[in-house]
Amino acid sequence: MAQLRIPLDASRFAKGLTWKEYMAQMGDTRARTEDYYQKATLTDGERKFFSGIRQVRYVLMLAENWCGDVHRNSPLIARIAEAMPGCELRVFLRDQNADLRDCFLNNGYQSIPVVVFFDQDWNEIGRWIERAHAATAKVIGIRANTVDVAPKDKQDAAMAEYRKQIQAEYDVPGGPLWRAAAQEVRLVLEQRLGLAAKK
């Protein structure tokens, strides 16, 4: 289905950052994302599935350097794009691309990362936004036991503990939250490309 309202074509897409360029411009947040990139590897089964996807030609990702969800999830998306033959990934900084941002709101919110898959004719195949549902549930649980129960004078310490516990969830190479994200992206592509029925 054509999404003509999306202001994207080959010329605009080429202005986005390659994964390498995106990493190079990150500054003091680069080391964290590089670490996640090393840990966010695909399983053999995931690599086999994504390497069989030939319909996806372009992957657009909206991101910002300050966002934790971007640091944690963009490396996995880069791995997925690398696995798909002939696929190009470009990263656009959300706050510098309001027209793209406004096309991909998440129930009215400016969530990131936003990942959108296109075919060779710029028809949208599907999109995946922010983080896996399992990660959202984990974040809510951690917050409920840290920040939400801390008295006002202990909020800074509670926030630090909250961040530490979320970090721990992603410190295990190939951990379950990345598996959940890879599964969600797989489901989006299977459903939109009609692959699930062929299994």
N, C-alpha and C positions, 0 to 999 in steps of 0.2 A: 504494500500500500504506500503510495507516494505521500510524503510529508512536505508539501510544497512550502509551507510556512517556515520551515527550518532554513535559516540563511547560511546554507553550506553548499559548496560545490568544490571542484578540484582546486581552484585558485585559492579559495578561502582555507581549505583544509591544509594546503601546502604551507600556509603561514603559521600553523600550529607548531609546537615544539615536538621533535622526536623524543623518544624516551631518554636518550643520551643527553640531548640538549636540556630537557626538563631537569634531569638530575644535576647537570652542570650549573644551572642557575639557582640552585636551592640554598646556597650559603650554609649557615650553621645547622640547618636541618638535614643536610645531605647524608651525613653519616648514618643517621637513624633509618632513613629510607633505603640506603644501600644495604644495611644490616637486614632489613625486612626482605629486600630483594633476594638476598642469599637464602633466607629461611622460607620464602614463599614459593617453593618449588612445586611442580605438578607431579602427581603420582603417575605411574606408567599408564593406568587406565584413563586418567584425565588427558594425558598427552596424546594417547591414541585417539580419543574422541575428538579433541580439538584439531588434531592434525588431519582429521577427515572432513573438516568443515572447509568447503571451498567457496561457499556463497558469500561469506563475509570478506569484503575487500578493504573496508575502512572502519577503524574504531576511533571514535572521538571520546576524549576524557576531559571533563571539566574538573579543575583542581585548584588548590591554593596551598602554598608551602606551610602555612600555620595549622592546618587541619590534621588532627590525629587520625581520623578515618582515612584520609588521603594517604598518609604515611604508611598505614597498615595495609590498605587494600590496593593501592595503585601498583605495587610490585607484582601482585598476583595477576592483575589485569594485563600488565606488560608481559608476563610469562604466557598468558593465554593468547595474546595477540601474536607473540613470537611463534607459538605452536601452530597457528593457522597459516597454511601456505598462501603466499601472495598477499598477506594482510599487512596493512600499514596502520600504525597507531600515531595519533597526534594529540598532544596535550595543550589545552587552552586554559589560561588562568581565568577563573570564573569572573573575578571582579573587573577584568579588563575587557570582558566579552559579554556585556549585559544582554545583547540580543540573543545569543546562544543560551545564556543562563535562563532567560525567561521562557524559552521553549521547553525546558526540562525541569520545571519546578516539581517538587515532591509534595503533593497535597498542599501546594501554596508556599512551601518552604524552599529556600535556596540550598538544599542539601548538596554535599559533595563527598566523595567523587560521584560524578554522573558519568556513566559509561554507555555509549550508544553505538550499536553495530549497524553498518550500512552495507548494501550490496554495491556492485560496480556502477549502478545507475543512480546512486544516492537515495535509494528507497530505504527507509528505516526497517531493519529486521527486528530489532528489539532493544531494550535498555535495562540497565541494572543500576541501582542508586544506593549510595552511602555505605552500607555494610550488610552482611548476611543477617537474616532474621534471628539466627542463633546468637549472633554477636550482640544484637539489640537486646535480647532477653538477658544475656550475661551482663551487659552494661547496666541495665535497669536493676538487676539483682545486686550488683556490686555497689551501685549508688545508694540503694535502699539500706545497705548495711554500713555505709560510711558517711557520706555527705548528708543524707536525709535525716540521720539520727544524731548528728553532732550538734552540740550547742553552738550558738553564734560565735563565741570566742574561740572555738576549736575548728571553725570551718576551713581555715587554710591547711591545717594538718590533715583534716578529713579529705580534702581535695587531693592532697599529695598522696595519701593512702589509696584513694580511688584510682588515681592515675597509675600508681605502682601496681595495683592488682590487675588493671586492664593490660598494662605492659606485660605482665607475667603470662597472660593468656596467649600472647603472640611471641613469647620468647622461645617456644618449642618449635624447632624447624618442622615445617609441614603440619602444624598443629590443627586441631579440629575446627577452629573458626575459619581458617583458610579453606579447609575442605568443604565447609558449609557454603562459603562464597563461591567456590568453583562449581559446586553442585547447583547452586541457584543460577549461575550464568549458563551452565549446561542446559538446565531446564528451560530457560528463556529461549535458547537457540533451538532446542529440540521441538518445543511447542510452535515456535514461529516458522521453522523450516519444515515442519511435518515429519520430523525424524523419529519421534516417539512411537508412532504406529508401525514403523519398519523394523523394530527390534524383534 
